Amino acid sequence: MSESIAVSVKLFAAYQEAYGLPELELDLPAGTTVGQLRDRLIAEHPQLEQWRDVTRFGVNWEFVAADRALQSGDEVVLIPPVSGG
């Protein structure tokens, strides 16, 4: 049995609209990267595909790259561009 990690994912803008929730609690395989997490969310809600290349990532209040591996207990934020002003 492979190890899993538990992370909380804060959803904003298009991601929150797609899921209808402000936050998700997910169990992921150990070694999952932020980019892989984003890809999983897009696979579950294909209308998010347009945001794949422009979403920024935060882990525990720091901006990170897509290849950042997640740890159990991390708080992940996916931030698509927000229009308006």
VMD Tcl script that draws the C-alpha trace (Angstrom):
set ca {
  {0.00 0.00 0.00}
  {1.44 3.34 -0.97}
  {1.56 6.20 1.46}
  {-0.94 9.01 1.12}
  {-0.97 12.59 2.30}
  {-3.87 14.81 3.35}
  {-3.98 18.40 2.10}
  {-6.53 21.18 2.20}
  {-7.15 23.07 -1.01}
  {-8.59 26.60 -0.95}
  {-10.58 27.33 -4.10}
  {-11.01 30.76 -5.64}
  {-12.77 32.25 -8.65}
  {-13.30 29.69 -11.45}
  {-12.21 26.76 -9.27}
  {-14.69 27.66 -6.54}
  {-17.44 28.11 -9.13}
  {-16.71 24.69 -10.66}
  {-16.78 22.85 -7.34}
  {-19.37 24.99 -5.59}
  {-17.18 24.89 -2.49}
  {-14.59 27.24 -0.96}
  {-12.32 24.40 0.16}
  {-11.54 20.72 -0.48}
  {-9.89 18.17 1.79}
  {-8.05 15.64 -0.38}
  {-6.04 12.48 0.16}
  {-3.30 12.26 -2.46}
  {-0.47 9.84 -3.16}
  {2.79 10.79 -1.43}
  {5.00 12.78 -3.80}
  {2.10 14.50 -5.58}
  {3.12 17.91 -6.92}
  {1.04 21.07 -6.99}
  {0.82 20.75 -10.77}
  {-0.50 17.20 -10.50}
  {-3.11 18.39 -8.01}
  {-4.21 21.10 -10.46}
  {-4.39 18.51 -13.24}
  {-6.60 16.28 -11.07}
  {-9.01 19.15 -10.42}
  {-9.13 19.96 -14.14}
  {-9.76 16.29 -14.96}
  {-12.73 16.33 -12.55}
  {-14.05 19.62 -13.99}
  {-12.89 19.96 -17.64}
  {-14.32 23.49 -17.90}
  {-11.25 24.55 -15.86}
  {-8.89 23.56 -18.70}
  {-8.68 27.18 -19.88}
  {-6.97 28.08 -16.56}
  {-4.30 25.31 -16.66}
  {-1.42 27.48 -17.88}
  {-2.29 30.67 -16.00}
  {-3.08 29.35 -12.52}
  {-0.62 30.35 -9.80}
  {0.04 28.15 -6.79}
  {0.47 28.86 -3.13}
  {1.45 26.38 -0.43}
  {1.34 27.48 3.19}
  {1.20 31.17 2.24}
  {4.14 31.05 -0.20}
  {3.97 31.15 -3.99}
  {5.49 27.97 -5.40}
  {6.25 26.36 -8.77}
  {4.13 23.56 -10.25}
  {6.82 20.98 -9.46}
  {6.66 21.61 -5.68}
  {5.93 18.29 -3.93}
  {3.18 18.43 -1.35}
  {3.44 17.27 2.26}
  {0.68 16.03 4.52}
  {-1.02 18.97 6.22}
  {-0.15 21.49 3.49}
  {-2.65 24.21 2.69}
  {-2.77 24.68 -1.07}
  {-4.22 27.67 -2.88}
  {-4.96 27.65 -6.61}
  {-5.23 31.18 -7.97}
  {-6.55 31.70 -11.48}
  {-6.43 35.21 -12.93}
  {-9.26 37.32 -11.58}
  {-10.90 39.87 -13.83}
  {-12.59 43.02 -12.72}
  {-11.38 46.06 -10.95}
}
mol new
graphics top color blue
foreach p $ca { graphics top sphere $p radius 0.5 }
foreach p [lrange $ca 0 end-1] q [lrange $ca 1 end] { graphics top cylinder $p $q radius 0.2 }
display resetview
